[in-house]
Amino acid sequence: PGEWTTVSVSRSFREGQLAINDGPAIVGQSPGQTRGLNLRTPLYVGGYDMQRIHLAEGVGVSKGFNGCVREVGKFFYYK
């Protein structure tokens, strides 16, 4: 509480990275052959609408976001 956290996320084809503050990046790959990111539902930053969105089992979410979002950085789209 009372401290800002910086979350950096990137994706290139199937490989994604996530880093918190100045910590090491965690790298992973999406399953299957799809190389793009397809959002078929609205994108929520800092939470989601529990009345409209049902998360799949095994996602690992046990509670909602408690706090605020100060800034959303630049998004780059590559084709």
Secondary structure, DSSP 8 states (H G I E B T S, - for coil): ------EEEEEETTEEEEEETTS--EEEE-SSS--S----S---SS---TTT----TTS---S---S------------
